[in-house]
């Protein structure tokens, strides 16, 4: 080892210190190394891009969208089950009340009367044999409508109002003759009951006639949009007729509790609601089916 190298090693604490010539040579070659580093960086980026493209086209990766679609279909299946479950519950509502209340031979003047009616205790307030069914089903329907998310903000709020109205109907029963009196007393509870019933049907009518058409903008089939629009308009008018018909019975009849007109108008209102709910479910299914066909066409 030469003396200058040994001297440079000694000054550097065992590390070889570059000479002036070596430092100059490194300075001259520095731009070449920087250019080489940039070339290597570009080469690595290109190789990473090619590898990413190979991974995207690999079968294992292509199977993940199918798994995601399966998860979405599972969620959609649960959604439709809840919708149809509510429709079935609404259909069974008057049937269960009549069966529990003694059959058509003991049919009451209204569905609300089953909260009180009992063959063994006819004059007892709230002693109805079908009282639990009346309250339980209305609470279930009301809770579902409140939790249901409408397509638009207006539809969502309308469903919330209808749901709260259904719960108020259950919590505030109609009046009932007691102690052998021929007519029931007029109480504030009954006023809330009839007011909530009117709000329930009118809100659903407005939702059906006006707010439900917001989702039709997504439906691609023009003929389907026209058919659904016409159906919603007719159902909306029928919804509005139900409370009007019931009010006419109370206004024109001196003793509305002696007939079953109100009972059958309420049953008609429930069937209108079920029809609306079923038609809306098929519309949502159609929109989702169009989306699935579009996704399959892209793959």
Secondary structure, DSSP 8 states (H G I E B T S, - for coil): --HHHHHHHHHTTTS----HHHHHHHHHHHHHHHHHHHHHHHHHHHHHHHHHHHHHTSHHHHHHHHHHHHHHHHHHHHHHHHHHHHHHHHHHHHHHHHHHTT-GGG--SSGGGGGT--SS-TTSTT--TTHHHHHHHHHHHHHHHHH---SSHHHHHHHHHHHHHHHHHHHS------TT-SS----HHHHHHHHHHHHHHHHHHHHHHTGGGGGGGT---HHHHHHHHHHHHHHHHHHHHHHHHHHHHHHH-S-GGGSSHHHHHHHHHHHHHHHHHHHHHHHHHHHHHHHHHHHHHH-
